[in-house]
Amino acid sequence: MARVDYIDDPNAPAANSVVPSVVAAVLDDNGRLLLIHKTDNDLWALPGGGHEVGESISDTVVREVKEETGYDVEVTDLVGTYTNPRHVMAYDDGEVRQQFSICFRARLVGGQLRTSSESKAVEWVEPEQLDKLSMHPSMRQRVADALRVDGRPHIG
């Protein structure tokens, strides 16, 4: 399913749903960040997705990272919350979601790299290479917040 992201766009369609979701900032021992090249919007992003009934939020992180990258992770701490009502995602089925995302740090505990229907590429990226990747501004903010070392979560 294709999607278009709108942020601070007065011509954006009105939201008609809110779906809690997560993304995970996973760093390897060399300081590289795990990213996926998404199939729905053709942009680079942290792995993640929607929270499902019956899951804890950390279960959602573990499941989504596994589904999109093949890796097993363990949640370690909170990067921040992202609920900007001026950021909506319009899907080709008519759904327009208001952003509601929680970003966590996680550590690699196993698994093996693979792509999925949601990720056409999975890569470990050096922080200095991030500016070269096509990434939505809201995802860049999550990445920047995840790489910050002050330990204070973003609340917004």
N, C-alpha and C positions, 0 to 999 in steps of 0.2 A: 504494500500500500504506500503510495507516494504521500509526501507531506511538505508543506511550506511553513516556515517559521516567520512570525511577525513579531517585532519588538519595537515599542514606541511608534507604531505606524497608525496614523489616524484612519487609514483606509482598510485596516485589518478587519476581518469578519468578527462578529461578536462570539464570545465563547458560549458553548452549549454543554460543556462537561468539564469536570475536574477529576483527574486520575492521579492519585499519589504515585510517585515514581522515585527511583533511586538511580544514582550513578556511583561508580567506585573508582577511586584513584589508587591504582596499584603500582607501586614502585618496586623494581627488582634490586638486587644487591649492588648493581652498578649505577643506580640512580635514574634508570630509564623508566618512563611512564608507559603503561599499557593503554593503547588506543585502538579503536576500531574505525574502519571506514564504512559508514552506514549505507545500507541499500535504500532506505526510504527518502533520504534527502541529499545523498552523495557528499556528505561532510564527514570530517574526522570528529570523534567524540570519545569520551570515557564510556566504557561498557555500562549498561544499565537498562532498566525498563520498569514496567508497571507492577505495583504491589497487588497481590492476589489474596482473596479470601482464604483464611486459614494459615497464613504465613505471619511470622514476625518480620519486622522490617529488615533485620539482619539476614533472615532466611531469603528474602527477596534479593538482597545484594549477592549472596552466594549463588543462588539459582541463575540470576541474570548473567553474571560474569561467566559461569560455566556454559550457559546456552550460547553466548555470543563469542566466546574466546577459546573454550575448551579447558580453561584453567580453573583450579580449585583455589578459593581464597578464604581468608578469615578476616572478619571486620575488626579493625583496631580502634578507630575513633571517628568522631564527627568532623567533617570539613565545614558544613553549613546547610542552611535551608534556603530555598530559592522559590519564592511565591509571587513574583512580579505579575500583577493582573494585566499589565500592558504587554505581556509576552504570551502569545497564543500560537498554537500549532494547528493548522488546517489540514485535514486528511481528505483524500479524494472520495471518501464515503459520506462526506458532509459533517463529520465530527469536527468540532473546533475546541481544542482543549486549552484551558487556562493552565499556565505553568504551575506545577506543584512538585518540586523535586528536592530530595535530600541527598547530599553528597557525603560519602563516607571514605575514609582511608581504609585500605585492606592490604593484607600481606599474602603473597603467593605461598601456597602450601602443597601444590601438586598439580596434576593434570598435564595436558599436552596441547600446544597451540593448534587451533583449527578455526575455520570460518563457519558461518551459519547463514540462514536465510536473511538475517538482519545485518550481517557483517561480511562485506566482500573482501576485506583485508583486516588482519590483526597484526599489530606491530608494537615492538618496544621502541620508544622514541626518546632520544636524548633531549633534555629540556631546551637546549640551545637550538634545536631543530623545529620546535613547536611553531614559531612564527612563519615557517614556510608552508604549513599545512592549512588547507581550507577548513575553517572551523567557525561555527556560529558564535557571535559575541557572548551569548549567555554561557556557552560551554567554555570559552576562553576564560571567563570569570571563574568558573568552578575549578579549572586547571590551575589558574594563578593562585586561587585561595588554597588549593590542595598542596601547592609547592611552597607556600608561605611557612615560615618556621616559628612564628610567634605563638601558635597553638590556639588562638582564639577563633571560634567558629564564626562564620558569616551568618547573620540572621537577617533575612529579607524576603 
